[in-house]
Amino acid sequence: MTPVSGAGSGGWAAADRVDGPLRVNDVLTLPAGELGWRFSRSSGPGGQGVNTADSRVELSWVPGTSVAVAQLNEHLQLRLSDRLARQLQGGAVVIAASEYRAQLRNREAARRRLAQLLREALAPPPPKRRPTRPTRGSVERRLGSKKARARTLANRNRPAGE
């Protein structure tokens, strides 16, 4: 086995491998069989290898047929489907990665991006803002600046005798 770059801890957990399950958070882990991979040639720098190596990666995942999503509670399923609706292409979430010259690093980047996208989609909404009144000082400053501006504009008028 070869270590995944950036693993850091030295562990060989299946969740750290690019061909293993994708752990999104404590609630959701996508099985490796649900992740679809496509490889193609990447554009950009890379010397002679750019013409021969299929380093560009497309990771696709279909949330509608996912066993992992079916195991979530109904509330999380609705939140996930609502928040992913804009990113679906033919019913699948597609992540493309081509920033690295090595296919393995692009696969890792695509997995990280998909996990981050799903974490954000599953996150609870932020608390509602409780509206507050402006402070007395801010109201006085605003009115004072309005009066000063009115005086400035009034001084620009021509004198009444002309």
C-alpha positions in Angstrom: 0.0 0.0 0.0 1.1 3.5 -0.6 0.2 6.4 1.7 -2.2 9.0 0.6 -0.4 12.4 0.6 -1.5 14.6 3.4 -2.7 11.7 5.6 -0.4 13.0 8.3 -1.3 10.5 11.0 0.3 7.6 9.3 -2.9 5.6 9.6 -4.2 3.3 6.8 -7.9 3.6 7.4 -10.1 2.8 4.4 -11.6 6.2 4.5 -8.2 7.8 3.7 -7.8 5.8 0.5 -9.0 7.2 -2.8 -10.6 3.9 -3.7 -12.3 3.5 -0.3 -15.5 4.9 1.2 -15.8 8.7 1.5 -16.4 9.8 5.0 -18.3 13.1 4.9 -19.1 13.4 8.7 -20.4 11.4 11.6 -23.7 10.9 9.9 -22.8 10.2 6.3 -20.3 7.9 4.7 -20.5 7.2 1.0 -19.6 3.6 -0.1 -16.9 3.5 -2.8 -19.3 1.8 -5.2 -21.5 4.9 -5.3 -18.6 7.1 -6.6 -18.2 7.2 -10.3 -14.8 8.2 -11.8 -13.9 9.4 -15.3 -10.4 10.3 -16.4 -9.3 12.5 -19.3 -6.4 14.6 -20.4 -5.9 17.8 -18.5 -5.1 21.1 -20.2 -2.5 23.5 -19.0 1.2 23.0 -18.1 2.7 19.6 -17.7 5.3 19.2 -20.5 5.3 16.2 -22.7 3.3 14.2 -20.1 0.2 16.4 -20.6 -0.4 14.7 -24.0 -0.3 11.2 -22.6 -1.4 11.1 -19.0 -5.1 11.1 -18.1 -4.7 13.3 -15.0 -8.0 15.2 -15.1 -10.6 13.6 -12.8 -14.4 13.8 -12.8 -16.0 12.4 -9.7 -19.8 11.8 -9.9 -22.3 10.8 -7.3 -26.0 10.3 -7.7 -27.8 11.3 -4.4 -31.2 10.0 -5.6 -30.0 6.3 -5.7 -27.6 6.5 -2.8 -28.0 3.9 0.0 -26.1 6.2 2.4 -28.6 9.0 1.8 -31.5 6.6 2.3 -30.2 5.8 5.8 -30.4 9.5 6.8 -33.4 10.8 8.6 -36.1 12.4 6.5 -35.2 15.9 7.7 -31.6 15.6 6.5 -32.6 14.0 3.2 -34.8 17.0 2.4 -32.1 19.5 3.4 -29.6 17.6 1.3 -31.9 17.4 -1.8 -32.9 21.1 -1.5 -29.3 22.4 -1.2 -27.9 20.1 -3.9 -30.6 20.8 -6.5 -28.6 23.6 -8.2 -25.5 21.4 -8.6 -27.1 18.4 -10.1 -26.2 17.5 -13.7 -28.5 14.8 -15.0 -29.3 13.8 -11.4 -25.7 13.5 -10.3 -23.3 15.8 -8.5 -20.1 16.1 -10.7 -16.8 17.4 -9.3 -14.0 18.0 -11.8 -10.4 18.3 -10.6 -7.4 19.1 -12.8 -5.2 21.4 -10.7 -2.5 18.8 -10.1 -0.3 17.0 -12.6 -0.8 13.6 -10.9 -4.1 11.8 -11.2 -3.9 10.5 -7.6 -3.7 14.1 -6.2 -6.6 15.2 -8.4 -8.6 12.2 -7.1 -7.9 13.3 -3.6 -8.9 16.9 -4.4 -12.2 15.8 -6.0 -13.0 13.6 -2.9 -12.2 16.5 -0.6 -14.4 18.9 -2.6 -17.3 16.5 -2.7 -17.1 15.8 1.1 -16.9 19.6 1.8 -19.9 20.2 -0.5 -21.9 17.5 1.3 -20.9 18.8 4.8 -22.1 22.3 3.8 -25.3 20.9 2.4 -26.0 18.9 5.6 -25.1 21.7 8.0 -28.0 23.3 9.9 -29.1 26.8 8.7 -27.6 29.7 10.7 -29.8 31.1 13.4 -32.3 33.8 12.4 -31.1 37.4 13.0 -33.0 39.1 15.8 -33.7 42.6 14.6 -32.6 45.4 16.9 -33.1 49.1 17.0 -30.3 51.5 16.2 -28.6 53.0 19.3 -29.4 56.6 20.3 -25.8 57.6 19.5 -25.9 56.2 16.0 -29.2 58.0 15.4 -27.8 61.3 16.7 -24.7 60.9 14.5 -26.7 60.2 11.4 -29.0 63.2 12.0 -26.0 65.5 12.8 -24.3 64.5 9.6 -27.5 65.2 7.6 -27.8 68.7 9.2 -24.1 69.4 8.4 -24.6 68.3 4.8 -27.7 70.4 4.5 -25.8 73.5 5.8 -23.0 72.8 3.3 -25.5 72.6 0.4 -27.4 75.7 1.6 -24.1 77.8 1.6 -23.7 77.0 -2.1 -26.7 78.9 -3.1 -26.3 82.4 -4.4 -26.9 85.3 -2.1 -30.5 86.6 -2.2 -29.5 90.1 -3.6 -28.1 88.8 -6.9 
